[in-house]
Amino acid sequence: MSYSAHQYNIIMSTCAAVAHRGGEDLVPEHALAYRISGVSRTVIGDKAHVSGPGTIALARKNTLLKTIKYPERGDIPFRSIAILLNQAILKKISVEENIIADTAYTGEPALDLSQNLFLKGYFESLVPFFQTGRTLTPSLAELKTREAVALLLQHDAKLKNMLFDFSEPGKIDLEAFMQKNYVYHISLAQFARLSGRSMTTFKRDFKKIFDSTPEQWIRNKRLERAHFLIAERKQAPVSIFSEVGFETLSHFSSAFKKLYGYNPSALT
């Protein structure tokens, strides 16, 4: 069982009893998160990161990732607090404090800030609001958001080039982008935007490159990857359907049988 408590743009997530896959594969806003308890496995591109209690991480907006959350042993649930640094408040801070990005951000899409004692203290100051049921006022929620931004800039002033970059993704190599990211469960509109294209241009360019529709190509690439993992890596269908981009095991199994003519379990 998994559930979340929201206080404006500050969220406490709890996963009790069983492993739980994270929600959307796209990080829509810059997100700063603190692990109170539990363990998670996060995959970004071809890199996997396993982290436990006390982890503090900053993920850049528009980052594609997959996360599975695990409770700790002894029935201690997975619990974390995340603060979404949305564009509206960041633009407000930019204007009021004259903070602007002066070059493109070239760092990692996700940063481990676990050693920052100031950020740890910041998150510990938020925990009582969720434990006691007290509600943050709008002004206090904004104040805590501003505090998070100030602490991030104190940690590394160059993070302004991440936080205060308000541009939309630019047009990039579509073939390389899709080959790298087809396993992420996001909409075609999101694929188009992240590649720097309108939906019309995305579909036109896609047809030229792959001689297929995006829907057909993505589905078949996911199934080809699944076939490899089951047949060659000896992984169970139940353990990989989400990894290759399907939401449910039943949907994966029916799509697999339609393409190959037999159930994925026939390979195990």
Backbone torsions as a table, in degrees:
resi	resn	phi	psi	omega
1	MET	NA	135.5	179.9
2	SER	-132.2	141.1	176.6
3	TYR	-153.5	161.0	-176.9
4	SER	-131.4	145.6	173.9
5	ALA	-114.5	125.1	-176.2
6	HIS	-106.9	135.3	168.5
7	GLN	-129.6	89.1	-174.4
8	TYR	61.8	-122.1	-178.1
9	ASN	-94.7	15.0	179.0
10	ILE	-113.0	127.9	-169.9
11	ILE	-130.0	132.5	169.4
12	MET	-105.8	126.1	179.0
13	SER	-109.5	137.8	178.9
14	THR	-130.0	132.2	176.0
15	CYS	-125.8	112.4	-176.2
16	ALA	-107.9	145.3	168.0
17	ALA	77.6	-49.6	-174.5
18	VAL	-132.1	162.8	175.4
19	ALA	-63.2	145.6	-177.1
20	HIS	-139.3	129.2	177.4
21	ARG	-74.4	140.4	177.9
22	GLY	-61.4	170.5	-176.7
23	GLY	-76.6	-120.5	-176.0
24	GLU	-63.4	143.2	-179.7
25	ASP	-78.1	-12.7	180.0
26	LEU	-103.5	129.6	174.1
27	VAL	-83.0	107.8	-171.8
28	PRO	-76.3	-27.4	178.2
29	GLU	-134.2	159.4	172.1
30	HIS	-53.9	132.7	-176.4
31	ALA	-129.0	127.6	176.7
32	LEU	-111.3	121.7	-172.3
33	ALA	-129.9	150.2	-179.6
34	TYR	-129.5	125.8	179.2
35	ARG	-86.5	117.1	176.8
36	ILE	-83.5	-46.8	178.6
37	SER	-153.4	160.8	179.9
38	GLY	94.1	178.1	-176.4
39	VAL	-131.8	148.3	175.4
40	SER	-135.9	152.0	173.0
41	ARG	-118.4	117.0	-177.5
42	THR	-117.3	132.0	178.5
43	VAL	-113.3	123.3	175.3
44	ILE	-124.4	114.3	-175.8
45	GLY	63.2	-125.0	179.9
46	ASP	-103.6	16.7	-178.9
47	LYS	-115.0	135.2	177.5
48	ALA	-111.2	138.7	-179.2
49	HIS	-126.6	126.3	175.6
50	VAL	-109.3	127.9	-176.5
51	SER	-137.6	152.6	-176.6
52	GLY	-123.5	-162.3	-177.7
53	PRO	-56.9	140.8	179.0
54	GLY	92.1	-6.6	-179.6
55	THR	-70.4	135.2	173.3
56	ILE	-122.8	127.6	-177.1
57	ALA	-138.1	145.5	174.9
58	LEU	-115.0	123.6	177.5
59	ALA	-111.4	132.3	-179.5
60	ARG	-72.6	146.5	176.2
61	LYS	-59.2	149.7	-179.5
62	ASN	69.5	14.3	174.3
63	THR	-78.4	135.3	176.3
64	LEU	-97.3	127.3	-178.9
65	LEU	-155.0	161.1	174.4
66	LYS	-125.0	134.8	-178.2
67	THR	-131.4	136.0	170.6
68	ILE	-119.7	127.4	-176.7
69	LYS	-103.2	135.8	-178.1
70	TYR	-124.0	130.2	171.5
71	PRO	-65.0	158.9	174.8
72	GLU	-79.6	165.9	175.8
73	ARG	-67.4	154.9	-179.7
74	GLY	83.1	23.9	175.6
75	ASP	64.9	21.7	173.7
76	ILE	-83.6	119.0	-174.7
77	PRO	-71.7	159.8	168.8
78	PHE	-71.3	131.2	179.0
79	ARG	-146.1	133.1	179.6
80	SER	-146.3	159.4	173.2
81	ILE	-120.0	131.8	177.5
82	ALA	-127.0	143.8	175.1
83	ILE	-120.3	125.3	179.8
84	LEU	-90.9	119.6	-179.2
85	LEU	-91.9	82.9	-172.0
86	ASN	-74.7	162.0	-173.9
87	GLN	-63.2	-33.1	-177.8
88	ALA	-63.0	-48.3	-178.4
89	ILE	-71.5	-34.6	179.6
90	LEU	-67.7	-37.2	177.2
91	LYS	-66.8	-36.8	177.8
92	LYS	-64.2	-45.0	178.1
93	ILE	-63.7	-41.4	-179.4
94	SER	-58.1	-44.6	-179.4
95	VAL	-70.1	-47.2	-174.7
96	GLU	-70.2	-32.9	-175.7
97	GLU	-110.9	5.1	178.3
98	ASN	52.9	49.1	176.3
99	ILE	-106.8	119.4	-179.5
100	ILE	-133.4	151.9	174.9
101	ALA	-72.6	132.9	-179.7
102	ASP	-111.4	-0.6	175.6
103	THR	-161.9	166.8	-179.8
104	ALA	-71.2	140.3	176.0
105	TYR	-75.3	127.4	-177.2
106	THR	-120.6	9.9	-178.8
107	GLY	-80.9	-173.3	179.9
108	GLU	-67.0	150.7	178.8
109	PRO	-72.2	-18.0	177.6
110	ALA	-137.6	133.5	-175.7
111	LEU	-120.7	138.0	176.1
112	ASP	-91.0	114.8	-178.4
113	LEU	-115.7	26.7	-172.9
114	SER	-62.0	-24.7	-176.9
115	GLN	-85.7	-1.8	-178.1
116	ASN	-82.7	107.2	-176.3
117	LEU	-68.1	-29.6	179.5
118	PHE	-67.6	-40.9	177.6
119	LEU	-68.4	-36.1	176.9
120	LYS	-62.2	-45.0	177.4
121	GLY	-63.3	-36.6	178.2
122	TYR	-59.8	-48.8	-178.2
123	PHE	-68.0	-36.8	178.9
124	GLU	-63.9	-26.1	177.3
125	SER	-73.1	-18.1	179.5
126	LEU	-89.1	-26.1	-174.6
127	VAL	-54.9	-43.7	-178.5
128	PRO	-58.6	-29.4	179.8
129	PHE	-64.2	-31.3	179.1
130	PHE	-88.9	-32.8	-178.7
131	GLN	-74.2	-32.7	-177.5
132	THR	-96.8	-11.3	-178.4
133	GLY	82.0	6.8	176.9
134	ARG	-71.8	148.7	-175.8
135	THR	-106.9	132.8	173.0
136	LEU	-69.5	136.9	173.1
137	THR	-77.7	160.4	177.9
138	PRO	-56.2	-40.1	-178.9
139	SER	-68.5	-36.9	179.1
140	LEU	-71.5	-37.2	177.4
141	ALA	-62.5	-40.9	178.1
142	GLU	-67.8	-39.3	178.8
143	LEU	-61.6	-42.2	-179.7
144	LYS	-68.4	-32.8	176.2
145	THR	-66.2	-45.1	178.1
146	ARG	-61.8	-37.5	178.5
147	GLU	-63.1	-41.8	178.9
148	ALA	-61.2	-43.9	179.6
149	VAL	-62.9	-44.0	-179.8
150	ALA	-61.7	-40.0	-179.9
151	LEU	-69.2	-34.5	177.3
152	LEU	-66.8	-41.4	179.2
153	LEU	-71.0	-30.6	174.6
154	GLN	-66.3	-38.0	179.0
155	HIS	-65.2	-44.1	-179.3
156	ASP	-156.9	108.9	-177.6
157	ALA	-59.6	-26.2	-178.3
158	LYS	-70.7	-11.5	176.7
159	LEU	-66.0	-12.8	175.1
160	LYS	-60.5	-29.1	-179.7
161	ASN	-73.5	-18.3	170.4
162	MET	-87.2	-53.6	-171.3
163	LEU	-68.2	-34.9	-173.2
164	PHE	-108.6	27.1	171.3
165	ASP	-95.5	107.6	-174.6
166	PHE	-102.7	12.3	-178.8
167	SER	-78.4	155.9	174.3
168	GLU	-81.9	156.3	178.6
169	PRO	-56.1	137.4	178.7
170	GLY	-84.8	164.5	-178.1
171	LYS	-66.7	128.3	-176.3
172	ILE	-128.1	175.8	178.5
173	ASP	-63.9	109.6	-174.1
174	LEU	-68.3	-40.1	-178.6
175	GLU	-62.7	-48.1	180.0
176	ALA	-63.9	-39.4	-179.2
177	PHE	-63.5	-46.9	-177.4
178	MET	-70.7	-38.8	178.6
179	GLN	-61.3	-31.5	-178.4
180	LYS	-83.4	-31.0	-165.9
181	ASN	-120.6	9.2	-175.6
182	TYR	-63.5	-20.3	-177.1
183	VAL	-77.9	-12.2	-177.6
184	TYR	-80.0	134.3	-176.7
185	HIS	-86.8	83.8	175.0
186	ILE	-130.4	166.5	-177.0
187	SER	-76.2	163.3	175.6
188	LEU	-62.2	-35.2	178.8
189	ALA	-62.2	-37.9	178.4
190	GLN	-71.5	-39.2	174.7
191	PHE	-58.8	-44.2	-178.8
192	ALA	-61.9	-47.4	-177.3
193	ARG	-64.5	-43.0	-178.5
194	LEU	-67.3	-23.3	176.6
195	SER	-89.1	0.3	177.5
196	GLY	79.5	32.0	-175.9
197	ARG	-132.2	154.3	166.9
198	SER	-72.8	165.3	179.8
199	MET	-62.4	-39.2	179.8
200	THR	-62.9	-46.4	180.0
201	THR	-67.4	-38.2	178.7
202	PHE	-58.9	-49.2	-178.3
203	LYS	-66.8	-38.4	179.3
204	ARG	-65.4	-47.8	179.2
205	ASP	-64.4	-37.7	-179.4
206	PHE	-61.7	-44.4	-179.7
207	LYS	-62.4	-39.7	179.6
208	LYS	-65.1	-40.2	-175.0
209	ILE	-80.5	-46.9	-170.7
210	PHE	-106.6	-7.5	-177.3
211	ASP	52.3	44.7	-177.8
212	SER	-160.8	164.3	171.8
213	THR	-79.9	154.7	178.1
214	PRO	-57.7	-41.4	-177.6
215	GLU	-60.5	-47.2	-178.4
216	GLN	-66.5	-44.8	-177.1
217	TRP	-64.7	-45.7	-179.0
218	ILE	-62.6	-46.1	-180.0
219	ARG	-60.5	-46.3	-177.8
220	ASN	-67.8	-37.9	177.6
221	LYS	-64.4	-40.0	178.4
222	ARG	-64.5	-41.1	-179.9
223	LEU	-70.3	-36.9	175.7
224	GLU	-62.1	-42.3	178.3
225	ARG	-64.1	-42.0	178.8
226	ALA	-63.1	-43.1	179.6
227	HIS	-58.9	-43.3	179.0
228	PHE	-62.9	-45.5	-177.3
229	LEU	-64.7	-36.7	-178.8
230	ILE	-78.0	-47.1	-174.8
231	ALA	-76.4	-41.6	-174.2
232	GLU	-96.7	-37.4	-178.3
233	ARG	-95.1	-4.1	176.5
234	LYS	59.6	35.9	177.6
235	GLN	-91.8	149.5	-177.9
236	ALA	-78.8	143.4	178.6
237	PRO	-53.1	-38.4	-177.2
238	VAL	-66.5	-22.3	-177.5
239	SER	-92.5	-11.4	-174.5
240	ILE	-121.2	-10.6	-175.0
241	PHE	-59.5	-38.9	179.1
242	SER	-72.3	-37.5	-179.0
243	GLU	-60.0	-33.8	-177.9
244	VAL	-93.8	3.7	170.5
245	GLY	110.2	9.2	177.9
246	PHE	-98.4	145.3	-177.1
247	GLU	-79.8	-36.7	-177.7
248	THR	-132.1	155.0	178.5
249	LEU	-66.2	-37.6	-178.3
250	SER	-65.8	-41.6	178.2
251	HIS	-64.2	-42.3	178.3
252	PHE	-61.6	-47.5	-176.2
253	SER	-62.8	-41.9	-179.4
254	SER	-68.3	-39.7	178.4
255	ALA	-66.7	-39.5	179.2
256	PHE	-62.1	-47.5	-178.8
257	LYS	-65.1	-36.4	-179.9
258	LYS	-64.2	-37.1	-178.8
259	LEU	-80.6	-44.5	-172.2
260	TYR	-100.5	-16.6	178.3
261	GLY	89.2	1.3	177.6
262	TYR	-149.2	160.8	-178.5
263	ASN	-72.6	149.8	178.1
264	PRO	-58.8	-29.4	-179.8
265	SER	-64.3	-19.6	179.7
266	ALA	-67.2	-18.8	-179.0
267	LEU	-86.6	-14.0	-174.7
268	THR	-88.5	NA	NA
